Amino acid sequence: MTAELQQIFHTCDATWPAARQIVQDGWTLREGQGGGKRVSAATATLPGTLPDIARAEAHMQAMGQSALFMIRPGDQTLDHRLDALGYCVVDPVNIYHMPVAGLLDVPIPRVTAFCIWEPLAIMQEIWAKGGIGPARLAVMERAALKTGILSRWNEQPAGAAFAAIHDAVAMVHAVEVLPHQRKQGVAGWMMRAAAKWADQQGAHSITVLCTKANTGANALYSGLGFRHVGHYHYRTKTLAKD
């Protein structure tokens, strides 16, 4: 794994934090408390190693979670072993990264996107319609340097997103646009608002994660100038919805 990707994965842990994280028996174990795969998946503490899978399974069972593993670049041996044990691939994810300055070239129209924390009720409603409920709001609360982003379009609420910073790298999560406001550039303005906020906080770069199945979002991030820098996927025996 490259140093750039290592930093991005550290940023993900810090900006979308698990309720509890334990390093034990060669694994980094995360207690998600319903906050989704990213805060619940186990990873090999040293990329490229193959610690005892049964120990990780036992730890996750003790947490009341199904066994779930994140497979990052360099984890091919772990990936093959889990495959042999009957674990299936779920939710392959693309990682995008770019300098913050790359999103500051176009002024954001007035009353289009606002950086707000604590989240307003309308932001929580927008997230809820996209399946981002209280457990994921609790994940947001655990991040240190953070903001929510509310977008308006056609003089109506349009979307919500969340951004946080770790070690001068911003990461955007929970990008949600209301169905009737999609395909009008709303998500792009929220990304630019996140970059403007990140720049004001001293961040030098910005990252976003996107499932490979989300073709629209992948096209958006590529169109904004994000560079595809890597990917990861999960393996599980239980196909839980994230």
C-alpha positions, 0 to 999 in steps of 0.5 A, a space after each residue: 500500500 502506498 503512503 498516500 493510501 495509508 494516510 487516506 485510510 487513517 483519515 477515514 478512521 478519524 473522520 468517520 470513527 467507530 464507536 470503539 477501535 481495538 488493535 489485538 491479535 494482528 487485527 484492527 477491530 471496529 465496533 460500529 453500533 449500527 453505523 455501517 460497514 466502514 465502522 464495523 469492518 476488521 482490517 489486518 493491522 499490518 497491510 499484507 499480513 494474514 493474522 488468525 481469521 478465527 480470532 477476528 471472527 470471535 472478537 466481532 461475535 463478542 461485539 455482537 457483530 457479523 464477521 466483516 473484513 475490509 480488503 485494502 490494496 496489499 491484502 491479496 493473501 487475506 482476500 484469497 483466504 477469506 474467499 476459500 472460507 466462503 466469504 463473498 465480496 460486497 460493495 467494492 469502493 473507489 477512492 478519489 483524492 485531489 488538492 483542495 485548491 482544485 475545487 476553489 476555481 469556481 465561485 459558489 453561487 449565493 445561497 447554494 451551499 452552507 457549512 453548518 454544525 450542528 445539523 439542522 432538522 432538514 439536513 437530518 431529514 434529507 439524510 434519513 431519506 437516503 438511509 443515513 439515520 441516527 447511528 450514522 449521525 452518531 458516527 458524525 458526532 464522534 469526529 473532531 474537526 467537522 462540518 455539515 453541508 446543506 445545499 439549496 437549489 430551486 429555492 428549496 432544500 436540495 442535499 446534505 453532506 458531511 465533511 471532517 479533517 484529519 492531519 490536513 486531509 479532508 474527507 467528505 461522507 454521507 453525500 445525499 441529494 433529494 431525488 427531485 433535485 438530482 442531476 442539476 449539479 447540487 452534489 458538485 456545489 456541496 463538494 466545492 463548499 466542503 473544499 472551501 471549508 477545508 481550505 479555511 481550516 488549513 487542509 491541503 487535500 480532499 478525499 471522497 469514497 464511492 461505491 463502484 456501483 454508483 455510476 453517477 457519483 463516480 462520473 461526478 467526482 471524475 468530472 470535478 477533477 478527482 484522481 482515482 487513487 485506489 479501491 477496497 472491498 469488503 468480504 462477509 458471509 452475511 450480506 448486510 446492507 450498508 
